Amino acid sequence: MLPTLVVLGAGLLGACGYRTGLRPAMPDGRTAQSIGIEIFGNETLLPNLEQPLHAATTKSARRFLDLELRSPGRSDLVLRGSIKDFRRGEGARTPDNLFVETRDVILIEATLVDRARGVELGTTTVETIVGSAIDVPGRENVQRERALKVAADQIVLSLVAELQYRDTPPPLD
């Protein structure tokens, strides 16, 4: 009985025009069916930031988009970019002027491309700031991965939602 209700409910939602995620129209009128996410470049001195960013961006695309994930060479849309900067600085201090937190700033630039035409459909720059208490060893990596997840969500949503909801279409050439 329960599986029948689930299927019936999903059918009714689809009939009402409900969608589970973003599926933007391309400037030439086609509806995007797929997206590919390239591994971003890393121009920082901190190695391997691009790997957790790629994982986070892929998860964001699965969560927010109604597009099939494919390799960048076979997809309608391609998301590419680069981690431009990573800085570590001082965070919070105690009243006695002792550091109790480090602060990481990560700057990422991303572009959404219509692969078939090679045209950029949008660009964004995301700056993520995360603080990590220094009293717990290993917390910095967890906080950094959380910051990359937030940045990935911002990148995916800003670029694809902009394409879906913009007032004027991007250029055709």
C-alpha positions in Angstrom: 0.0 0.0 0.0 2.7 2.5 1.0 4.8 2.0 -2.3 1.6 2.7 -4.3 1.0 5.9 -2.4 4.6 7.1 -3.0 4.3 6.4 -6.7 0.9 8.1 -6.9 2.2 11.1 -4.9 5.3 11.5 -7.2 3.1 11.3 -10.3 0.7 14.0 -9.0 3.6 16.3 -8.1 5.1 15.8 -11.6 1.7 16.5 -13.2 1.4 19.8 -11.2 4.7 21.0 -12.6 6.7 20.4 -9.5 10.4 19.8 -10.1 13.0 18.6 -7.7 15.8 21.0 -8.7 17.0 23.6 -11.1 17.1 22.8 -14.9 17.9 26.0 -16.7 17.1 26.9 -20.3 20.1 27.7 -22.5 20.3 31.0 -24.4 19.4 29.2 -27.7 16.2 27.7 -26.2 17.5 24.2 -25.4 16.9 22.9 -21.9 20.0 21.7 -20.2 20.0 18.0 -19.5 23.4 17.5 -17.9 26.3 19.1 -16.1 29.9 18.2 -15.8 32.1 19.5 -13.1 35.8 19.9 -13.8 38.3 19.6 -11.0 39.1 23.2 -10.2 42.7 24.5 -10.4 44.5 25.3 -7.2 46.7 28.5 -7.4 47.3 28.4 -3.6 50.3 27.2 -1.7 48.0 24.8 0.2 48.0 21.5 -1.7 45.0 19.3 -2.3 42.2 21.9 -1.7 40.7 21.0 -5.1 39.8 17.5 -4.2 37.4 18.2 -1.3 36.1 21.2 -3.3 35.3 18.9 -6.2 33.5 16.4 -3.9 31.5 19.2 -2.3 30.6 20.7 -5.7 29.4 17.3 -7.0 27.3 16.8 -3.9 25.8 20.3 -4.3 24.9 19.6 -7.9 23.2 16.4 -6.9 21.3 18.2 -4.2 20.2 21.3 -6.0 20.0 20.5 -9.7 17.7 18.4 -11.8 20.5 17.6 -14.2 22.4 14.4 -14.9 26.0 14.5 -13.8 28.3 13.5 -16.7 31.9 13.9 -17.6 32.7 17.5 -18.6 33.4 16.4 -22.2 29.9 14.9 -22.6 27.7 17.4 -20.7 25.5 20.3 -21.8 26.9 22.6 -19.1 30.4 22.6 -17.6 31.4 24.1 -14.3 35.0 25.0 -14.1 37.1 27.3 -12.0 40.1 27.8 -9.8 40.9 28.3 -6.1 42.6 31.7 -6.3 43.8 32.3 -2.8 44.1 30.7 0.7 45.2 32.8 3.6 45.5 31.8 7.2 45.2 34.6 9.8 44.6 35.3 13.4 41.1 34.7 14.7 39.6 35.3 18.1 41.6 36.3 21.1 41.0 36.0 24.8 40.8 39.1 27.0 44.5 38.4 27.9 45.3 38.7 24.2 45.9 34.9 23.6 45.0 33.4 20.3 42.2 30.8 20.6 41.3 30.6 17.0 42.8 30.6 13.5 41.0 32.0 10.5 41.1 30.7 7.0 40.0 32.7 4.0 39.5 30.9 0.7 38.8 32.7 -2.6 37.3 30.7 -5.5 36.4 31.8 -9.0 34.0 29.7 -11.1 32.5 29.8 -14.5 29.5 28.0 -16.1 30.0 27.2 -19.8 27.7 26.0 -22.6 30.0 23.2 -23.7 28.6 22.8 -27.2 29.1 26.5 -28.1 32.1 27.2 -25.8 30.3 30.3 -24.4 30.5 31.4 -20.8 27.1 31.7 -19.3 28.1 33.2 -16.0 30.9 33.7 -13.6 31.1 34.1 -9.8 33.6 34.7 -7.1 33.1 33.2 -3.7 35.1 34.1 -0.6 34.6 31.8 2.4 35.9 32.6 5.8 36.1 29.9 8.5 37.4 30.1 12.1 38.8 27.1 13.9 39.4 26.8 17.6 43.1 25.8 18.3 42.3 23.8 21.4 41.2 20.7 19.5 43.7 19.0 17.1 42.3 18.1 13.7 39.5 20.6 13.8 41.0 22.8 11.2 40.5 20.2 8.4 36.9 19.6 9.4 36.2 23.4 9.4 38.0 23.8 6.1 35.9 21.1 4.5 32.7 22.7 5.9 33.8 26.0 4.3 34.4 24.3 1.0 30.9 22.8 1.2 29.4 26.2 1.7 31.5 27.7 -1.2 30.4 24.8 -3.4 26.7 25.5 -2.6 27.1 29.2 -3.4 28.9 28.4 -6.7 26.3 25.9 -7.9 23.3 27.9 -6.8 24.5 31.3 -8.0 25.6 30.2 -11.5 22.7 27.8 -12.3 19.9 29.9 -10.6 21.2 33.0 -12.4 20.9 31.1 -15.7 17.4 29.8 -14.9 16.0 33.0 -13.5 17.8 35.9 -15.2 15.7 38.6 -17.0 17.8 38.8 -20.1 19.5 35.7 -21.7 23.2 35.5 -22.0 24.7 36.2 -25.4 24.3 33.6 -28.1 27.9 33.9 -29.4 
